[in-house]
Amino acid sequence: MLELKNIQKTFNAGTINEKKAINGLNLTLENGDFVTVIGGNGAGKSTILNLIAGVFPVDQGTIHLNGFNLTGLPEHKRAKYLGRVFQDPMMGTAATMGIEENLALAYRRGKTRGLGSGITAAEREIYREKLATLGLGLEERMTSKVGLLSGGQRQALTLLMATLQKPDLLLLDEHTAALDPKTADKVLQLTEEIVARDGLTTLMVTHNMKHAIQYGNRLIMMDAGRVVVDIRGEEKKNLSVRDLLEKFNIENDRMLLSE
């Protein structure tokens, strides 16, 4: 499904602020993999998502998705293959537009836009059904401006928008980090349900070690721009936070707060 080969990325090369973010990274995801990604600050977790999405170009290496070479493709052309949810609930939605209008934008992702009427009755019913699956009552507020929603409601909506047209790859960049614990658990539960229901291949970056262990079928840990731990299957199911700390010595990092 996804193949990253010998990825190199350095920011501010040749200056006093030079930072090698990704250092010869190789990573392959199989179809349907739900991979959680953890690592210390500056390990390269979010950079990998940005390189896949085309926010930054790679310095070296190749990115293939479903056998198609994305490496030289600009960000806007990759968007039809990818779904993405950001850490900030304010990103990924248009605050001044209604809920149904935001969903309409997501529904038309990758499609040719015409001059026909806006949201049809049939579309509106699809949106209502999808919103009802969130269990937040948003199906009764479809014309409400998204800017009036809480952070958790907005993040749940963004998740729905990212998966409304089934993406080849779902990228989740610490998408619950800005939420309170109860709301974060709700959004993670919704994430797990949507990923399982649609069989989505998913990369989820998190700082929370418990979440990294609890969700997905595979866990990778990054350090200094490389994958240093790759655990899956039964080994992952039997993991504890203490096991991870022993596998890789982590000190003075926010991940410890999740223990």
SVG drawing of the C-alpha trace seen along z (x, -y; Angstrom):
<svg xmlns="http://www.w3.org/2000/svg" viewBox="-34 -33 61 46">
<polyline fill="none" stroke="black" stroke-width="0.4" points="0.0,0.0 2.7,-2.5 6.4,-2.3 9.0,-4.8 12.5,-4.1 15.6,-5.7 13.9,-9.0 16.2,-11.9 15.0,-15.3 17.1,-18.1 15.8,-21.5 17.9,-24.7 20.7,-22.8 24.1,-24.6 23.0,-27.0 23.6,-27.2 20.1,-25.9 20.5,-22.8 18.4,-19.9 18.4,-16.4 14.8,-15.4 14.6,-12.1 17.7,-10.0 17.5,-7.1 14.0,-6.0 12.5,-2.9 8.9,-1.9 6.3,0.3 2.6,0.5 0.4,3.3 -3.2,2.8 -5.4,2.3 -2.5,1.7 -3.3,-0.6 0.1,-1.8 0.7,-4.0 3.8,-6.1 5.5,-7.3 8.9,-8.9 10.4,-11.8 10.1,-15.4 12.0,-16.0 12.1,-12.3 10.5,-13.0 7.0,-11.7 5.0,-14.6 7.7,-15.3 7.0,-11.8 3.3,-12.7 4.1,-16.0 6.5,-14.3 3.8,-11.8 1.2,-14.6 3.6,-16.7 3.8,-19.6 7.6,-19.3 9.6,-17.7 12.0,-14.9 15.7,-15.5 16.3,-11.9 14.3,-8.7 10.9,-7.7 7.3,-7.5 5.0,-5.0 1.3,-4.6 -0.5,-1.6 2.4,-1.3 2.1,-4.9 5.2,-7.2 4.0,-10.2 7.5,-11.6 7.4,-14.5 3.6,-15.1 2.5,-18.5 0.5,-18.5 -2.9,-19.4 -2.6,-16.5 -1.9,-14.0 -5.0,-15.2 -7.4,-13.0 -5.5,-9.9 -5.2,-11.0 -7.3,-11.8 -5.8,-13.8 -6.7,-15.0 -4.5,-17.6 -3.7,-18.2 -5.4,-21.6 -9.2,-21.1 -9.5,-24.5 -7.7,-23.0 -9.4,-20.8 -12.7,-22.6 -14.1,-26.0 -15.4,-27.8 -17.7,-30.2 -19.4,-27.5 -22.2,-25.1 -21.6,-21.5 -23.3,-20.2 -21.3,-22.6 -18.1,-21.3 -19.2,-17.8 -20.1,-18.7 -16.5,-19.9 -15.1,-16.7 -17.7,-14.6 -16.4,-16.3 -12.7,-15.7 -11.0,-14.5 -14.1,-14.9 -14.7,-17.3 -16.7,-20.3 -19.6,-21.4 -22.0,-24.3 -25.0,-22.4 -27.0,-22.9 -25.2,-22.8 -26.2,-20.1 -28.8,-17.7 -31.5,-16.1 -29.8,-12.7 -26.5,-14.1 -28.0,-15.7 -29.4,-12.4 -26.0,-10.8 -24.5,-13.5 -27.3,-13.1 -26.7,-9.3 -22.9,-9.7 -23.2,-12.4 -25.6,-10.2 -22.8,-7.5 -20.8,-10.0 -23.4,-10.0 -23.0,-13.8 -26.3,-15.0 -24.7,-16.9 -27.2,-15.5 -29.8,-17.8 -27.5,-20.9 -26.4,-20.5 -26.8,-24.2 -24.9,-25.4 -21.6,-27.1 -18.7,-24.8 -17.1,-27.7 -19.8,-27.2 -18.8,-23.6 -16.6,-22.5 -13.1,-21.2 -14.2,-17.6 -17.2,-18.0 -15.0,-19.8 -12.4,-17.1 -15.0,-14.3 -16.4,-16.2 -12.9,-16.5 -12.4,-12.8 -15.7,-12.1 -14.7,-14.5 -11.3,-12.9 -12.9,-9.5 -16.2,-10.5 -14.5,-9.5 -12.5,-6.5 -8.9,-7.6 -6.1,-5.2 -4.2,-6.3 -5.5,-8.1 -3.0,-10.3 -3.7,-11.3 -1.2,-13.8 -1.8,-13.7 -5.4,-14.4 -6.5,-14.1 -3.6,-15.9 -5.5,-19.2 -8.6,-17.6 -9.5,-16.9 -9.1,-13.2 -12.8,-12.3 -13.3,-13.9 -10.0,-12.4 -11.2,-8.9 -14.4,-9.5 -12.6,-10.7 -10.2,-7.7 -13.1,-5.4 -14.7,-6.9 -11.4,-6.6 -11.1,-2.9 -14.7,-2.3 -14.3,-4.1 -10.9,-2.6 -12.2,0.9 -15.5,0.4 -13.9,-0.9 -10.7,1.1 -8.6,-2.0 -4.8,-1.9 -3.8,-4.4 -0.8,-6.1 -1.5,-7.7 1.1,-9.8 0.7,-10.1 2.6,-11.2 0.5,-8.9 2.2,-5.5 -1.0,-3.9 -2.9,-5.0 -0.1,-3.7 -0.3,-0.3 -4.2,-0.2 -4.9,-1.1 -3.9,0.4 -2.2,3.7 1.3,2.3 3.5,-0.1 6.6,-1.9 8.9,-4.1 11.1,-6.7 14.3,-8.4 16.5,-10.8 14.6,-10.3 14.7,-6.5 12.5,-3.7 14.1,-2.0 11.3,0.3 8.7,2.0 6.2,4.3 3.1,6.0 0.7,8.9 0.7,10.8 3.8,9.0 2.0,5.6 -1.1,7.0 1.0,8.0 3.0,4.8 2.9,2.5 4.2,-1.1 7.1,0.3 8.0,2.7 8.3,-0.3 10.4,-2.3 12.8,0.6 13.0,1.1 14.0,-2.5 15.3,-4.7 13.1,-7.8 13.7,-10.6 12.2,-14.0 9.5,-13.6 5.8,-14.2 5.2,-10.5 6.1,-9.6 3.0,-11.6 0.8,-8.9 2.3,-6.2"/>
</svg>
